[in-house]
Amino acid sequence: MISLGWSLLLMFQSAPAQEAVSPLPRIQASVVLVRGATEGRPGRQGSGVVVAPRIVATNAHVIESSQGLTVRQGATVWPATVLRVDQSRDLCLLSVPGLMVAPVVLAPEPSEPGQPVVAAGFPGGQGPTLSKGHLRGIWHQGENLLLQSDALTSPGSSGGGLFDEEGRLLGLTTMTFTPDVRMNFSIPAAWVEALALAPPGEPVSALGWDMDLNGAGLLEKLARDPRNWPAWEVASRQWVQDLPQDPDAWLALGLALDQAARSAKLDQSGPVLLQAVEAYRRSLALRRDAKTLNNLGVALDSLNRFDEAEQVLSEAVEREPAYAVAWLNRAATHFNAGRFDQAAEAFRSALALRPDEVDAWARLAFCQRRLGQGEAAVASLRIALRYRPLAAEMWLELGLLLVDLVRFEDARVVHERLEALNPELATRLQAALNRDKALRKGRSTKG
């Protein structure tokens, strides 16, 4: 594999002043068809973008397991070789000697969605085809961005360009959100430049997306980052608009609204949660599954509708008895409703499936204490502390419980541990020990 040196940096184009002429012919001229062969047979084909003199950027999956790579524009075909690949970002740079095509200009990284865009590529091996649309979302993954547009793409477009209205390259069109062809993801042009500038011989950084994920799985992973919540809501609303009979679309919208409610002001979170409940119910009307039942139960619990929450969470665990998260949420609903006997039973079922859930052990201990099962609560707290031995608040709770059970020697041992972890909390436990000692002394004097 040939290494890219520093000279490639000098060949990247900087943005010129905005042109009055249409950029569409220039966009078409910069996009090429990429083909490969496998064991003498036609292999994969996709699109590519000329990003520097005799350098074409495309997706790694376009050239995967291919030999005899070629690049074509019009009737002219050039042989190509791989310069560098970053599988984690699904990105590849090709060397194309003799390629006489002007390179694109790299656009600044977008900061807000909404701007017009043009997707260009060779869908079905035909083209270059242009499709206009808008940038619908900017997704964050760590320090990286993924761009979502509604410009139409189809098989064969992978590796093509996503351009701004001035004809500058925003990214490479990489994945269509199945089954909605208007939700398309592009990797940013900044990744192309980063791959070119990486020191030769050094391994590339695995900071891309998880290419094994698609559809709802990709959205759900990206939505773990709060910065993506607005983009997720836009994407899921587009999804239900285009495919109202898809249960996954309504599930995605329910999750997006759930997340929006968490970041909304207190007086606004209730109405947003009600919308989430409706979205989950629409999904369940199309497909009744444990995951959606679980999410509906959590939303109902957040609205203090505990009986309804328990009903759907009960159905979730009936449908999927090994679904530990649903058992935990069912226990939490009973806990929040003050039904500590039912909560304890559900916590035990959850912990049988997932014994390292520390907070569940702590809540089980609370239930057991309220039910007068002090020794069982001590045992539950000790299990929790095996998993989280530095949890000072939990050590204090254990110490106070031991005082209540008149197990003073054990409480003093806990006090010694607590002094090393948190002297302030240790003072509270010592005060409880002192009060009990004074009470016992008073009772002894009266006797």
C-alpha positions in Angstrom: 0.0 0.0 0.0 1.4 3.4 -0.9 1.6 5.9 1.9 0.3 9.5 1.6 2.9 12.1 2.4 2.6 15.7 3.4 2.4 16.9 -0.3 -1.3 15.7 -0.5 -2.2 18.4 2.0 -1.0 21.1 -0.4 -3.2 19.8 -3.1 -6.5 20.2 -1.3 -8.6 23.1 -2.7 -9.5 26.0 -0.5 -12.9 27.6 -0.9 -13.1 30.3 -3.5 -15.5 33.3 -3.6 -19.1 32.3 -4.4 -19.7 31.9 -8.1 -22.6 33.3 -9.9 -22.8 30.3 -12.3 -24.6 27.1 -11.4 -22.3 24.6 -9.6 -24.1 21.6 -10.9 -21.9 20.9 -13.9 -18.8 21.2 -11.7 -20.4 18.8 -9.2 -21.1 16.2 -12.0 -17.6 16.6 -13.3 -16.1 15.7 -9.9 -18.0 12.4 -9.4 -16.8 9.1 -10.8 -18.0 5.5 -11.1 -15.8 3.1 -9.0 -15.8 -0.6 -10.0 -13.9 -3.7 -8.8 -13.6 -7.3 -9.8 -13.5 -10.4 -7.7 -11.8 -13.5 -9.0 -12.2 -12.4 -12.6 -15.9 -11.6 -12.2 -17.5 -8.2 -11.9 -17.5 -7.1 -8.2 -19.0 -4.3 -6.4 -19.6 -0.9 -7.9 -20.2 2.5 -6.3 -19.3 6.1 -6.6 -16.4 8.3 -5.8 -15.4 11.9 -5.6 -12.1 13.5 -6.9 -10.8 15.3 -3.8 -7.2 16.1 -5.0 -5.3 15.7 -8.2 -5.4 12.0 -9.2 -7.0 11.1 -5.8 -10.5 9.7 -5.4 -12.4 9.3 -2.1 -15.0 6.5 -1.8 -16.5 4.2 0.9 -14.4 1.3 2.1 -17.3 -1.1 1.5 -17.4 -0.2 -2.2 -13.9 -1.7 -2.8 -14.1 -4.4 -0.2 -12.6 -7.7 -1.4 -12.2 -6.2 -4.9 -9.3 -6.5 -7.3 -8.7 -4.7 -10.6 -10.2 -1.4 -9.4 -11.2 1.1 -12.1 -12.6 4.6 -12.1 -14.8 5.8 -15.0 -16.2 9.1 -16.1 -18.0 9.1 -19.4 -16.3 6.8 -21.8 -12.9 7.1 -20.2 -11.7 4.4 -17.7 -8.6 4.6 -15.5 -7.0 1.9 -13.4 -7.0 2.7 -9.6 -5.1 1.4 -6.6 -5.8 1.7 -2.9 -3.8 4.4 -1.0 -5.3 4.2 2.4 -8.3 2.7 4.1 -10.1 3.5 7.4 -12.6 0.7 7.9 -14.0 2.2 11.1 -15.1 5.2 9.1 -16.0 3.3 5.9 -13.6 5.5 4.0 -11.0 4.8 1.3 -8.6 6.9 -0.8 -7.7 5.7 -4.3 -4.8 6.7 -6.4 -5.8 7.1 -10.1 -2.7 8.0 -12.3 -3.7 9.9 -15.4 -7.0 11.1 -14.0 -7.5 14.5 -15.5 -10.5 15.7 -13.5 -10.6 18.9 -11.4 -10.9 18.1 -7.7 -13.7 19.4 -5.5 -13.5 22.1 -2.9 -14.1 21.0 0.7 -16.9 22.8 2.4 -16.7 24.1 6.0 -18.2 21.8 8.5 -21.9 22.7 8.9 -23.1 23.9 12.2 -26.9 23.9 11.7 -29.3 21.7 9.7 -31.6 23.2 7.0 -29.2 24.2 4.2 -29.9 23.0 0.7 -27.7 20.1 -0.5 -27.1 18.1 -3.6 -26.3 14.3 -3.7 -24.3 13.1 -6.7 -23.4 9.6 -7.6 -23.9 6.6 -9.9 -27.0 4.8 -8.7 -27.3 1.5 -10.5 -24.0 2.3 -12.3 -25.7 5.1 -14.2 -24.9 8.8 -13.9 -23.7 10.9 -12.6 -27.1 11.6 -11.2 -27.9 14.7 -9.1 -30.6 14.8 -6.4 -31.5 18.0 -4.5 -32.6 18.1 -0.9 -31.8 19.6 2.5 -29.5 18.8 5.4 -32.0 17.4 7.9 -29.7 16.5 10.8 -26.2 16.8 12.2 -25.4 13.9 14.4 -22.5 13.8 16.9 -20.5 10.7 17.6 -17.8 11.6 20.0 -15.8 14.4 18.4 -17.1 13.4 14.9 -20.2 14.4 12.9 -22.5 12.4 10.7 -24.7 14.3 8.2 -28.3 13.3 7.5 -30.0 14.6 4.3 -33.2 13.9 2.4 -31.5 14.1 -1.0 -32.5 10.8 -2.7 -29.8 8.1 -3.0 -30.0 4.4 -4.0 -27.7 1.4 -4.4 -24.6 2.5 -6.3 -24.6 5.9 -4.7 -22.3 4.9 -1.9 -19.1 6.9 -2.0 -20.7 9.7 -4.0 -20.7 13.3 -2.9 -23.0 15.4 -0.7 -22.5 19.0 -1.8 -23.6 22.4 -0.6 -25.4 24.8 -2.9 -22.0 26.3 -3.9 -20.8 23.0 -5.1 -18.4 22.3 -2.2 -18.1 18.8 -0.7 -19.8 18.3 2.6 -19.3 14.5 2.8 -19.6 11.1 1.1 -23.0 9.5 0.9 -22.6 6.3 2.8 -25.8 4.7 4.0 -29.5 4.9 3.4 -31.7 4.5 6.5 -33.6 1.4 5.6 -36.5 1.4 4.7 -36.8 5.2 4.2 -34.8 6.4 1.2 -35.1 10.0 2.3 -33.1 9.5 5.4 -29.5 9.2 4.2 -26.3 9.4 6.2 -23.0 10.9 4.9 -19.6 10.8 6.5 -18.1 14.3 6.7 -15.5 15.7 4.3 -13.3 16.4 7.3 -12.8 12.6 7.6 -11.4 12.6 4.1 -8.9 15.3 4.9 -8.0 13.6 8.3 -7.2 10.3 6.5 -5.0 12.1 4.0 -3.1 13.9 6.7 -2.6 11.0 9.0 1.2 10.3 9.4 2.2 7.5 7.0 2.6 4.1 8.7 0.5 5.0 11.7 -2.8 3.1 12.3 -5.9 5.0 11.7 -8.1 5.9 14.6 -11.2 3.8 15.1 -13.5 6.7 15.8 -16.1 6.1 13.2 -19.6 4.6 13.4 -20.6 1.0 14.0 -21.0 -0.3 10.4 -22.8 -3.4 11.8 -25.7 -1.2 12.8 -28.4 0.2 10.6 -31.9 1.5 10.8 -33.3 1.8 14.3 -30.1 0.3 15.8 -28.0 3.1 14.4 -30.4 5.8 15.5 -30.7 4.3 19.0 -26.9 4.2 19.5 -26.4 7.8 18.2 -29.3 9.0 20.4 -27.4 8.0 23.6 -25.6 11.4 23.1 -27.9 14.2 24.3 -26.5 16.4 21.5 -28.3 14.2 19.0 -31.8 14.4 20.6 -33.0 17.2 18.3 -31.8 15.4 15.2 -33.3 12.1 16.4 -36.7 13.7 16.8 -36.5 15.2 13.3 -35.5 11.9 11.8 -38.2 9.9 13.6 -40.9 12.4 12.5 -39.8 12.0 8.9 -39.9 8.3 9.3 -43.5 8.1 10.6 -44.6 10.6 7.9 -43.2 8.4 5.2 -44.0 5.0 6.6 -46.9 5.3 9.1 -47.4 1.5 9.1 -43.9 0.8 10.3 -43.9 0.0 14.0 -40.2 0.8 14.3 -41.0 4.3 13.1 -43.4 5.0 15.9 -41.1 3.3 18.4 -38.3 5.7 17.3 -40.6 8.7 17.7 -41.6 7.6 21.1 -38.0 7.2 22.2 -37.2 10.6 20.7 -40.0 12.3 22.6 -39.0 10.5 25.8 -35.6 12.0 25.5 -37.0 15.4 24.6 -39.1 15.3 27.8 -36.0 14.7 29.9 -34.5 17.9 28.6 -37.7 20.0 28.6 -38.7 22.3 31.4 -40.8 20.8 34.2 -44.0 22.4 33.1 -43.4 21.2 29.5 -42.2 17.6 30.1 -45.7 16.2 30.8 -47.2 17.1 27.4 -44.2 15.8 25.6 -44.4 12.5 27.6 -48.1 12.2 26.6 -47.0 12.4 23.0 -44.4 9.7 23.6 -47.1 7.5 25.2 -49.3 8.0 22.1 -46.4 7.1 19.8 -45.7 3.9 21.8 -49.3 2.9 21.6 -49.3 3.5 17.8 -46.3 1.2 17.6 -48.0 -1.5 19.7 -51.1 -1.4 17.6 -48.9 -2.5 14.7 -46.7 -4.9 16.6 -46.9 -6.0 20.2 -43.4 -6.5 21.5 -41.7 -6.5 24.9 -39.3 -3.6 24.2 -42.1 -1.1 23.2 -44.2 -2.3 26.2 -41.2 -1.6 28.4 -40.7 1.9 27.1 -44.5 2.7 27.4 -44.4 1.5 31.0 -41.5 3.8 31.8 -43.3 6.8 30.2 -46.5 6.0 32.2 -44.5 5.7 35.4 -42.9 9.1 34.7 -46.5 10.5 34.5 -47.3 8.8 37.9 -49.8 6.5 36.1 -48.5 3.6 38.1 -51.4 1.1 37.6 -51.2 1.5 33.8 -47.4 1.2 33.9 -47.5 -2.0 35.9 -50.0 -3.5 33.5 -47.9 -3.0 30.4 -44.6 -3.9 32.2 -46.3 -7.1 33.4 -47.1 -7.9 29.8 -43.5 -7.2 28.8 -42.1 -9.7 31.2 -44.8 -12.3 30.3 -43.8 -12.0 26.6 -40.1 -12.0 27.4 -39.4 -13.6 30.9 -35.6 -13.0 30.6 -36.0 -9.3 29.9 -34.1 -8.0 32.9 -34.7 -4.3 32.1 -38.4 -4.8 32.1 -38.3 -6.6 35.4 -36.2 -3.7 36.8 -38.7 -1.1 35.5 -41.6 -3.1 36.8 -40.0 -3.2 40.3 -39.3 0.6 40.1 -43.0 1.3 39.3 -44.1 -0.7 42.4 -41.4 1.1 44.4 -42.6 4.5 43.2 -46.2 3.6 44.0 -45.2 2.5 47.5 -46.0 -1.1 46.9 -42.8 -2.4 48.6 -43.8 -6.1 48.8 -44.5 -6.3 45.1 -41.4 -4.2 44.4 -39.2 -6.5 46.4 -40.5 -9.6 44.5 -39.9 -7.9 41.1 -36.4 -6.7 42.2 -35.5 -10.3 43.1 -36.7 -11.5 39.7 -34.6 -8.8 38.0 -31.5 -9.6 40.1 -31.7 -13.3 39.3 -31.2 -12.2 35.7 -28.7 -9.4 36.3 -27.1 -9.8 39.7 -24.6 -6.9 39.3 -27.3 -4.2 39.3 -26.1 -2.3 42.4 -29.0 0.2 42.6 -31.5 -2.7 42.4 -29.9 -4.4 45.5 -30.0 -1.0 47.3 -33.7 -0.5 46.5 -34.4 -4.1 47.4 -32.8 -3.4 50.8 -35.0 -0.4 51.3 -38.1 -2.4 50.5 -37.0 -5.2 52.9 -36.4 -2.6 55.6 -39.8 -1.1 55.2 -41.3 -4.6 55.3 -39.6 -5.3 58.6 -37.0 -7.7 57.1 -34.0 -6.0 58.6 -31.6 -9.0 58.3 -32.5 -9.5 54.7 -31.9 -5.8 54.0 -28.4 -6.1 55.6 -27.7 -9.1 53.3 -28.8 -7.1 50.2 -26.7 -4.1 51.1 -23.7 -6.2 51.6 -24.1 -7.7 48.1 -24.4 -4.2 46.7 -21.2 -3.2 48.4 -19.3 -6.1 46.9 -20.0 -4.5 43.5 -19.5 -0.9 44.7 -17.1 -1.0 47.8 -16.4 2.8 47.7 -20.1 3.8 47.9 -19.9 5.8 51.1 -23.7 6.6 51.2 -24.4 2.9 51.0 -22.0 2.1 53.9 -23.8 4.8 56.0 -27.1 3.2 55.2 -25.8 -0.2 56.2 -24.3 1.2 59.4 -27.6 2.9 60.4 -29.5 -0.3 59.7 -27.1 -2.3 61.9 -27.6 0.2 64.7 -31.4 -0.2 64.4 -30.9 -4.0 64.7 -28.8 -3.5 67.8 -25.7 -5.0 66.0 -23.4 -2.4 67.5 -20.1 -4.2 66.9 -20.9 -4.7 63.3 -21.9 -1.0 63.1 -18.6 0.1 64.6 -16.8 -2.0 61.9 -18.7 -0.2 59.3 -17.9 3.1 61.0 -14.2 2.4 60.7 -14.6 1.7 57.0 -16.7 4.9 56.6 -14.1 7.1 58.4 -11.6 6.1 55.7 -14.0 6.8 52.9 -16.0 9.9 54.1 -15.3 11.3 57.6 -18.4 13.5 57.4 -20.7 10.6 56.9 -18.8 8.6 59.5 -19.7 11.4 62.0 -23.4 10.8 61.3 -23.0 7.1 62.0 -21.1 7.9 65.2 -23.9 10.2 66.3 -26.4 7.3 65.8 -24.2 5.0 67.9 -23.9 7.7 70.6 -27.6 8.3 70.7 -28.3 4.6 71.1 -25.6 4.3 73.8 -27.2 7.2 75.7 -30.7 5.6 75.4 -29.4 2.3 76.7 -27.6 4.0 79.6 -30.8 5.9 80.5 -32.8 2.7 80.5 -30.2 1.0 82.7 -30.3 3.9 85.2 -34.1 3.7 85.5 -33.8 -0.1 86.1 
